[in-house]
Amino acid sequence: MRVNKCFRCDRFPCTDVRHEKYVAPEVTVQPERVSIILISEAAPADGEDYYYAKGKPLFAETTVQAFQDAGAAVKTIRDILKMGVYVTTAVKCGKTGYGITAGTIRECSSLLEREIGLFSNLKAFLLMGDVAISGLNEIGRRQGLGRVIPAGSTYKIRTRVFSYRGARVFPSYLQAGPSYYIEKSKRKMIAEDIAAALSLL
């Protein structure tokens, strides 16, 4: 299954993202082999930094580092995919500023919902940052399930047990982007959360 052929945004109604930077995972997967979905924030400003881009994309490098920190013997984003971990973003367009509005997250969560629906054997979700958490919460509300993750500091709630459609949900911190922007304490927690999710495989 070629993921980016299974859903797309046709309207582009959001005003605080760069529509020309829209990207959905251009990767072929066997849906039944995907056990974990890692969801980060938004598409990168430079398409060459996207997870599945050719060469050495920044998002892939920092994600591989995070998995290595968690004890996984991986060298590429393809190695992570082979483990059964599918990686995507909550918002498919690039940001125009630092933040993303609630309206944009809500709008794009409909795409994320369709994307998640492609996989039927999920054991866990890794929600990397507030945008990913908000995206899954929007899906939960729309499906009549309410918030998947309660309001509160990620630091305080990340060790609690949450679930969505029978799969564990781990609220964590953003792992994509320049590693020097990631605080040492957050890098440690990211590794712990990834390791906890991988233990379910």
Secondary structure, 3 states (H helix, E strand, C coil): CEHHHCCCCCCCCCCCEEHHHCCCCCCECCHHHCCEEEEEEEECCCHHHCCCCCCCCHHHHHHHHHHHHCCCCCCCHHHHHHCCEEEEEEEEEEECCCCCCHHHHHHHHHHHHHHHCCCCCCCEEEEECHHHHHHHHHHHHHCCCCCCCCCCCHHHHCCCCEEECCEEEEEECCCCCCHHHCCHHHHHHHHHHHHHHHCCC
